[in-house]
Amino acid sequence: MPDVSALIDDLVAANHILADQGVVDGFGHVSVRHPSKANRFLLARSIAPALATPADILEFDLDARPHGASDRALYLERFIHGEIYRARPDVGAVVHSHSRAVVPFSVVAQVPLRAMWHVGGFLGTGCPVFEIREVAGEATDLLIRNAALGAALARTLDRHSVVLMRGHGCTVVGSDVRQAVFNAIYTEVSAAMQAEAMRMGAVSNLTREEAEAAADCNAAQITRSWELWRIAAERRRPQPQT
């Protein structure tokens, strides 16, 4: 039997790491597909990620409904997770954030976010941008509040690792929670680096083949970064008031 408790521990660690690395703050969330029920996923209740504990983790179906009765507040955009898991059987974890360095790339159509260094190889030759106006008109609050919007976002993500969300943030996927966290952190880092490089001059991006080779290489090294991030996050994690 898959060890659900170990996966929950990794999911809690993922929340803390993403907060510690500045990818999420009071907002943003990370989920993982259930290890023995492919049509379920695990996600915290609505809580600042840095404060998440195992007791905050809930089980959801792909319609983003919590399993069993619960009166706890839920993330409004939990539909992002359910619809991506529905559309992408290869995805084992999903991170949604308002990553600060990434948002500018979601609103400047002429400048795609691309892989320009080897650690960002998972970005490939560009990230698609989800335009909510094309699905729900020009008067939304930009949030993915229902399954229809979640499904539209999943279609824009397609087979990519990252989808930008115009004026909102990004959603990042991985084969497991550690890879999704790795990709989310290095999406933020890559965006900041690309913006800086563009101020210096023309950027030489990775070819598709270079990006794919780099991504494959990096995927085998994720545990090294994960352990460092986990220890650092726990050391600096905010402690509840007593």
N, C-alpha and C positions, 0 to 999 in steps of 0.2 A: 504493500500500500504506500502511495506517496505520502511524504511527511508534510502535512498541511501546516503544522505548527512551525516547522523550520521555514516554510515559505512565508508565513505571516511575519516571522522575525525578519526575514529579508525585506519584506514589504515595508515594515516599520522603519528598518534601517534606510531604505530607499527614500522615504519621506524626510528623514533627518539629514541624509546626505544632500539631497537636492536643496533643502533649505540652507544648509551650511555652505554650499557652493554658490549660493546666490541665484539659483535657477528659479526657485519659488520663494515666496515670502508668506504673507497671510493667505494668499491665493495660490491656486494651482493644486494638482493632484496626480497621483500615480496609482496604477492598478496592476494586477497580475491575473492571468487566467488561472482558474482553479486547476490543480494538478490532476484530478481524477474525473472532473466533469467539465468537458470542453465548452459546454453552453452556460457556464457560470464564471464569474470573476470576483475577485476580492478587492475591496476599495474601502478606505476609511470613511467614517461618517464625516459630515462637514466640520472640519477642524483645521487650524493652521498646521501645515505638515510637520513643522519642528516639534509640535506637541503631541503627535500621534503615538499611541501605545497599542499593544496587541488587543486590548479590550475595545478599541475604537474600530477595529476592522470588521466589516460586514460582508456578507455574501450576496451577490446580485445575479439575476438571470440576464439574458442578453437584451431584454426589454428595459433593463436598468431598474427593475423592481427588486427591493431587498427581500431576501429569503426569510420568511417568518415575520411575525409582527414586530414592528419597531416604531417607536415614537421619536426616534432621534433624527435630528436635522440631516438632510442629505445634500451632497453637492448638486447644484442646479445643472451642471454640465456632465453629469454621469452618463448621459446618452452618447457622448464621444466614445467612451470605452466600450459599451455594449455593441454599438454599430461597427466599430473597427474589428472587434473580435468576431462578429458575425461575417464580415466581408473578407477577413484575412485569417484563415486557419493557421498560417505560419507565425502569427504574432502571439507572443506570450506575455507581453507587458506593454503598457501605454503610459506616457507621461504627457500631461497638458500643463503648459506654463505660459506666463506673460514675460518671457525672457527678454530683458531690456535691450540687449544688443541685437536681438533678432527682429523686434517689432519694426524698425525702420525698413528692413528688407521686405516686409509685408505690404508696405505702402508706396514703394518706389518701383514701379513696374519695370523700368529699364535696367534695373540692377538685380539680377538673380543671385541668391545665396548659393555658392558653389564650393566644391572642394578645392582649396588652394594649398593645402598642406596634408601630409600623409595621415595625421590623426583624424582629420575630417573626411577621410575617404568615403565614409558612409553617405555623405551628402551628394556624391556623384557629380553629375554635370548640371545640377540645378534642382531646386525644390519647388513643387507646385504651390500656388497661392489659392486658398479657398476664398471666394468672394461671396459672402452671404447675401449680398443684394441680388445676385442672380437666382437665388432660391427663395428668398423671403421678402424681397423688396427693400426699400430705402428707409424704413422706419423701425428697424429692430434695435435691440441693445447690444447686438453682435454676439450674444451668448448662444450656445448650442443647447437650447432648452427642451428639445423633443427629439424623438427618434428620426423624424424626417430630415431634420437638420444634421443629425449625427450620421445618417446614411449618405447624405450629400457630401459631408466632410470626408467620409471613408472613400467615396468614389474619387474625390480629388486626390487624396493620398495615393490611391491606386497601389502600385508595387513599391513606392518610395519608402524611405525610412523616416522622412520628415515632411510635414505639410505646414506651410505658413498660413496664418489666418489674418486676413487684411484688417489692420487696425486693432488687433486683438492679441495675438501671440503665436504659439505654434503647438503642434502635437507631434510627438516623437514615439516611434515604436521600436521594439527589439524582440528577439527570439525568446528572451527571458528578462527578468527584472534587472539584472545586473547590466545586460547589454543596453536596455532602454535607458537606464540611468547614465551609462557611459555616453550614449548618443546624445542625450539631453544636455549634459554638461558640455560636451564638445561642440554641440550646435551653438551654444552661447559663446564659447571661446572662439569658435571659427568665425562667427559673425563679427565679433569685436576685432579680430585680426584682419578680416577682409576689409572692414571699414577703414582701419588704419593703413593697410597696404594701398588702398585706392587713393588715399590722400597723398601718397608718395609718387604714384604714377600708375601705368598700366600693369595689370595683374596677370601673371602666368598661372592659369589654373591647371589642375590635374586633368589628364585625358581620362576618358571613360575607363580605359584599361588600367591606368595607374590607380584610379580611385577604387576600382574593384579589387585589385591586388592588395592595396593598402588596407582596405576594410577587412579583407579576409585575414590578413596578418594581425591586425589590431584585435579582432574578435577572439583570438587565442590568448591575449594578454590581459584581458579585462580584470581578472581576479586580483592582479597586482595593484591596480588603481583602486578597486573596490575596497580592499582591506585598509588601504591608507585613508581613503575618504571616510570609511565607517568609524575608524578609531578617532579621527579628527572631529567628526560630527558629534560623537558621543562626549568627547572631552569638552566641546564648546556648547553643547545643547542647553537651551534655557531650562531651568529647573522650576517646577510649579511652586507657587507660594504656599507656605504652610501656616 
